[in-house]
Amino acid sequence: MPKEEKTLSVFVDESGTFRHPDPFSRYYIVGLVFHDQTVDIQRLADELDVATARMGLDPEVFASHAGPLIRKEKVFAPFRREWRAKVFKLLFDFARRAEFKYHCLCVDKRYIDSASAIVVRLQSELEAFLLSQGERLQQFDRLKVYYDCGQSPVTNLLHNTFSDDIGCHVEFAQNVKPQNYKLFQVADLICTVSLIEQRLLNAEHMTDSEYAFFGGPRMFKRNILKYLKRKEI
């Protein structure tokens, strides 16, 4: 019998803007979530759908967005913090239990002199990371990239960097919608958590909404960051 093809999924999301200078967005972060498709997470996804429905949300159209949940923005503006925290916890518990790995690219725009330099730095970091993961990537026959084309520089970056040269065949998923992929929502969560982590590492304060949501830096590190860092590569 022919060997079953092994596929590695890569779900990509971002946090930040390419504006430079931008006093409201010091960091640009790209989060990459890697999932071996031979590892079944459907049961966990189904449990998340059931729990989401119990919150009054239709899992077929709802997608968790960590930043707006924390800041009480967009569709989450009418809801109290306790409700928003429960919705956040549903996805976080899924992320804690599901088997995946992640890596974040982070550019501190304080040390960058132009918008184009942000892209150059991100591409350099991504190329170096993929090179370091060469042996792991070569265990797979196919790598499939999921990105919703939210920012065109990131779309171009991914197409320029992910190629068959990394050791396996590369494909790009089409028409990616966050509500259809739990791990895409996890990539969004990881970008938000990584942004808070970067600010804390640079002795910056949490925002008022982050402090109220997580209970301060110590609780954030103990209850959120500690569990996600176990999956970082």
C-alpha positions in Angstrom: 0.0 0.0 0.0 1.2 3.5 -0.7 2.4 5.6 2.2 -0.2 8.0 3.6 0.7 11.6 2.8 1.6 13.6 5.9 0.4 17.3 5.9 1.5 20.0 8.3 -1.0 22.9 8.6 0.2 26.4 9.3 -2.4 28.9 10.5 -1.2 32.5 10.4 -2.5 35.7 12.0 -1.0 39.1 12.7 -1.2 42.0 15.2 -0.1 45.5 14.5 0.1 47.9 11.6 2.7 48.7 8.9 2.4 52.4 9.6 5.7 54.0 10.6 6.0 55.8 12.9 2.9 54.7 14.8 2.8 55.7 18.4 -0.2 53.4 19.1 1.4 50.2 17.6 5.0 49.7 18.7 5.1 46.0 17.8 4.3 44.0 14.8 3.6 40.3 15.5 3.0 37.4 13.2 1.8 34.2 14.9 2.2 30.8 13.2 0.4 27.8 14.6 1.6 24.4 13.3 -0.6 21.3 13.4 0.2 17.8 12.2 -3.0 16.8 10.5 -2.6 13.2 11.6 -3.3 14.4 15.1 -7.1 14.5 15.5 -8.5 17.5 17.3 -12.1 17.1 16.1 -13.4 16.0 19.5 -12.0 19.1 21.1 -13.4 21.3 18.3 -16.9 19.7 18.7 -16.8 20.3 22.5 -15.8 24.0 21.8 -18.8 24.3 19.4 -21.2 22.9 22.0 -19.8 25.3 24.7 -20.0 28.2 22.3 -23.6 27.5 21.5 -24.4 27.4 25.2 -23.2 31.0 25.4 -25.8 31.9 22.8 -23.2 32.1 19.9 -23.6 30.2 16.6 -20.3 28.4 16.1 -20.9 28.3 12.3 -20.6 32.1 12.1 -18.9 33.1 15.3 -15.1 33.5 15.5 -13.3 34.4 18.8 -11.2 37.5 18.5 -9.1 37.9 21.7 -8.2 41.6 21.3 -11.8 42.9 20.9 -13.0 40.5 23.7 -10.5 42.1 26.1 -11.1 45.7 25.0 -14.9 45.4 24.8 -14.9 46.4 21.1 -16.9 45.6 18.0 -19.5 42.9 18.5 -18.4 42.4 22.1 -19.1 46.0 23.1 -22.5 45.3 24.7 -21.3 42.5 26.9 -20.1 42.6 30.5 -16.5 41.5 31.3 -17.6 38.3 33.0 -19.3 37.1 29.8 -16.4 38.1 27.6 -14.0 36.4 29.9 -16.0 33.2 29.6 -15.9 33.3 25.8 -12.1 34.0 26.0 -11.7 31.0 28.3 -13.5 28.6 26.0 -10.9 29.1 23.2 -8.0 29.3 25.7 -9.1 25.9 27.2 -9.2 24.5 23.7 -5.7 25.8 22.9 -4.4 24.4 26.2 -5.7 20.9 25.4 -5.2 20.7 21.7 -1.9 19.4 20.3 0.0 22.0 18.2 3.1 24.1 18.2 3.5 27.8 17.6 6.1 30.4 16.8 5.8 34.2 16.8 7.8 36.7 14.8 8.0 40.1 16.5 9.4 43.4 15.2 9.9 46.3 17.6 9.2 49.3 15.4 11.1 51.5 17.7 14.3 50.1 16.1 13.0 50.2 12.5 13.2 53.2 10.3 10.5 52.6 7.7 7.4 50.5 6.9 9.3 48.5 4.2 12.0 47.6 6.8 9.3 45.9 8.9 8.6 43.5 6.0 12.3 42.9 5.5 12.8 42.1 9.2 9.8 39.7 9.3 11.0 37.9 6.2 14.5 37.5 7.6 13.1 36.1 10.9 10.8 33.8 9.1 13.4 32.4 6.8 15.8 31.9 9.7 13.1 30.1 11.7 12.1 27.8 8.7 15.8 27.0 8.2 16.1 26.0 11.9 13.1 23.7 11.5 14.3 22.0 8.3 14.6 18.5 9.8 11.1 18.8 11.3 9.5 20.1 8.1 11.1 17.4 6.0 9.1 14.8 7.9 6.0 16.0 6.0 5.0 15.6 2.4 2.9 18.7 2.3 2.7 22.0 4.1 -0.6 23.9 3.9 -0.7 27.6 4.8 -4.0 29.2 6.1 -4.2 33.0 6.1 -7.2 35.2 5.5 -5.2 37.8 3.5 -6.0 40.4 6.1 -2.9 42.4 5.3 -1.4 42.3 1.8 2.3 42.6 3.0 1.8 39.5 5.1 0.2 37.7 2.2 3.2 38.6 0.0 5.6 37.7 2.8 4.1 34.2 3.1 4.1 33.5 -0.6 7.7 34.7 -0.9 9.0 32.7 2.0 7.0 29.4 2.0 8.1 27.5 -1.0 9.0 23.9 -2.0 12.6 24.7 -1.1 11.8 24.2 2.6 11.7 20.4 2.0 8.0 19.6 1.3 5.3 20.7 -1.1 3.6 24.0 -0.1 0.0 24.9 -0.8 -2.1 27.9 0.2 -5.6 27.5 1.4 -8.2 29.7 -0.4 -11.0 31.8 1.1 -9.9 31.2 4.7 -12.5 32.4 7.2 -11.7 32.4 10.9 -15.0 30.8 11.9 -14.1 27.7 9.9 -10.8 27.0 11.6 -10.4 26.8 15.4 -6.6 26.9 15.1 -6.8 30.1 13.1 -8.7 31.6 16.1 -5.9 30.2 18.3 -3.3 32.0 16.1 -5.3 35.2 16.8 -5.2 34.4 20.5 -1.5 33.8 20.5 -0.8 37.1 18.7 -2.8 39.0 21.4 -1.0 37.1 24.3 2.4 37.6 22.7 1.8 41.3 22.3 1.0 41.6 26.0 4.1 39.5 26.8 6.3 41.8 24.7 5.1 44.9 26.5 5.7 43.3 29.9 9.2 42.2 28.8 9.9 45.8 28.0 8.7 47.1 31.3 5.5 48.5 29.8 2.2 48.5 31.7 -0.8 46.5 30.9 -3.7 48.6 29.6 -6.6 49.2 31.9 -8.7 46.7 30.0 -6.0 44.0 30.1 -5.5 44.5 33.8 -9.2 44.2 34.5 -9.5 41.2 32.2 -6.6 39.2 33.5 -6.1 40.5 37.1 -2.7 42.0 36.5 0.7 40.8 35.1 1.2 38.1 37.7 -2.1 36.4 37.1 -1.7 36.8 33.3 1.7 35.0 33.4 0.4 32.3 35.8 -3.0 31.6 34.2 -2.4 32.3 30.5 1.2 32.7 29.4 2.6 29.7 31.3 0.3 27.2 29.5 0.8 28.6 26.0 4.6 28.9 26.3 4.7 25.1 26.7 3.7 24.9 23.0 6.2 27.4 21.7 9.0 26.5 19.3 
